[in-house]
Amino acid sequence: MILGHALILDLIHQNTNWRCVNIYAPVLCAARKQFWSDIHKWILPNESIVLGNFNSVTSPVDHIPGKLDAMSVQLAAYLEMWNIFELSGSHTYTYQHLSVKDRKSQIDRIYVPNDLCQQTYVFSQWNSLSNHMVVIMAPNKKDFGPSQWRMPDDVIKLPKTEAMIQDLTNRLSTADFSPEIKWEICKQEIRSWCQQFTKFR
């Protein structure tokens, strides 16, 4: 649609139509102003997921040193027209300037309709191929609790379970992941470990 700067994917999930718009907004303000104008016709209000590198912030707290650029107000106005909202998660600066260590910003974001805000969350992690973080959208998951399977307290108290958790803690403490990812890994590994002792009970 916009060569090198946007990609659209129309899909159906659970009988609902969604349009995913993956963007890489231009760096220069004049080009970015034209970009938002051009892309506006492709975004369906209440049905679009818009994600990627916006090269803009909508709040001074999203940039160090704190500032707004010339396109911040324009972007905020378009987001309101599209009726989409930033997916919540822990505040993270997703871009680190290569030559200025104290300069960073949150320019990689995901915006979704309000219904999806209640069903999903976002987390980020650094990767070795870029000075941008990977921003990931995931479905909300319930923590351990009453369900088809419940983790028995006696399994958690087993010495071998405590040893496994200690080993997991040591591995995650040195892993280069965000706290959200570490928490998901922790839950999944502990759950899988305990299920091997309880699945036939």
N, C-alpha and C positions, 0 to 999 in steps of 0.2 A: 504493500500500500504506500509506504513512504520509504523508499529504498535506503537501507542501512540504518533506519531509525525506528521502525515499527513493524510489528508482525501481529496478525489477527488469527485467532482460532475460535471458531464457533463450535459449541459442543452441547450435548444433552446429557444431563446427569439427574437421575431419579425423576424423569419426566419434566425437568425444568431446563429451559434454554439459557445458556450462558455464553457471553462473548468475552474471551480473554484477549487483552490487548497488551502485548509486551513491548515496552518502549525503551529507546535510548535517546533522550532529549539532547539536542545540540548544546554545545558548551557556550557558544556566543549568544548573548542576550537577544540580538536582533533575529538570529536564526531560530532561537527558541520561541520567541513571540510568534513567528510565522508557523512554527511547528504546532503549537497549541491550537492555532486557528485552523490549520489543515486537518488535524486529527479529530477535532470536535465532531465532525459529521459522522465519524466511524464509531463513536461510543454511544451505546444505548443506555439511557438512564435506567437505573434500578436493575439492569441485567448484565452489567459489565464488571469484569475484574481487570483493573489497570495496574500493571506492575512493571518494575524495572528501575532504570537509572533516570531520575527526573532532572538531575543537574540543577535542582532548585530546592530551597527549604521553605517551609511555610511558617516557621517560628524561629526567633533568634536563638533559642536553646538548642536548635538542631545544627548549629555551626559554631566552631571555635576558631577564631574569636567570634562572639555573637554578632550576627548581622542578618539582614534580609536583603535579597537582591531585587533588581528591578522587576523580575517576573513573578515574585512571590504573590503579590496581590492578584495578578492575572490567573495564576494557577489555582489559587484559593477560590476564585470566582467560578472557574470551570468545574472544579470538584463539587461545588454546591449545585451547579446546573446538572451535573451527571448523577447527583444524589448518591455518591459513594464516600466511604469513610476509611480512614487509615486503620489497618488491622492492628489490633493492640498486641503488645508484648513488652518486654523490658526495653527501655530506651537505650539504643546502641548507635554509636557513630560508625557508619558503614563504609566510610571512605577515609583513607589516610593519605595526606599529601606526601609524595615521594621525597621531596627535598626540604620540606618544612615540617618537622616532627610535631609541632604544636598546632598544626592546622589540620582539622578534620571536620567531618560533617555527616549528617544523616540524609543522604540523597537517594538511597536505594530503598524503595518502599512498596507496599502493596495496599491498594485501595479496593474495597468491596462494598456491595450493597449491604444495607443494615441487617438483613436476615442472616447473611454469612458472618457478620461480626459476632453473632451469638453462637455460631457453630464451629468457628475456627480460631486459631491464634497464629502468631508469627514468631519465628526465632531465627537467629543469624549465626554464622560461623565464618571465620577466616579461611581462605584457601590459598594454596601456594602459587596459583597462577595469576593472581591479580592483587591490586591494592584496594579492591572492593570486597566487602563481605558478601557471602551467599545468603540471600534472604529467602526463607522457606515458609510456606503456608501449610499448616497441618490441621486436621480435624481435632476438636477438643476431645480429650479422653478422660474418663472418670478414673480417679485414683482407686487403689485397692479398697474394697468394701463389699457389702452384700451384693451378690450377683449369682450367676450360675456356678461360680467357683469362688470360694473365699479362702484366703491364706490362713491356715491354722496357726495359732500362737506357738504351739509346741514345736513346729518346724522352724520357726524363726529363732527359737532359743537353742536349737541344736548347735553343739560346738563347731561342727563342720560348716553350718550355715554362717555362723559368726566369722569363721575364718574366710569364707568366700566373700562376705561383705567387706571385710577388712582389706582383702586383696583387691576387690573392685574399687574401693575408696582410694587405695594407693595408686592404681592405674589411672583413675579419672583425675586425680589431683595434679598429674603432670600432663594430661591430655590438653591439646589446644582446641577445646570446644567451648561454646558458650554455656552458661549455667543451665539454660533450658535443655540443651542437648544432653548434658551430663545427667540431668534429672530423668530424662526419658530413657537413657541407657540404663541408669540405675534401676528404675522401675521394671523395665523389661527383663533385665538379667536376673534380678531377685525373684521376680514372678516365675520365670522359666525354671530357675533352680528349684524353687519350692514345689512347683507342680509335679516334678518328677517323683517326689515323695508322697504326693497326695492324690494323684489322679485316679487311683483305684479305691480311694476311701469312700 
